[in-house]
């Protein structure tokens, strides 16, 4: 038995919650300059791929498929998934452009000897 809320299954809500938590941990991890952000991003990607690949139910035979009504909510589900994937891709590109390739300017050397504080 599947739980359906507003014609959307519980699996999509799990994925949305997973990516919201991943985004929060990623932003905090990047701010703290920790590797946990990349581990979280990789884990969320692996879990998402795993959940998308695993089938949820067995396919319906051709006789039953022809007699049932067509479900047009799949269009909205695919549109939502496309928007999520596009925003994830754009966020990754923006992060790479604005953070990873940011130039690092060296501090000028004021004296030959190092000063101890």
Secondary structure, DSSP 8 states (H G I E B T S, - for coil): ---EETTEEHHHHHHHHHHHHHHHHHHHHHHTT-THHHHHHHHHHHHHHHHHHS-SS----HHHHHHS---THHHHHHHHHHHHHHHHHHHHHHHIIIIIT----------SS----
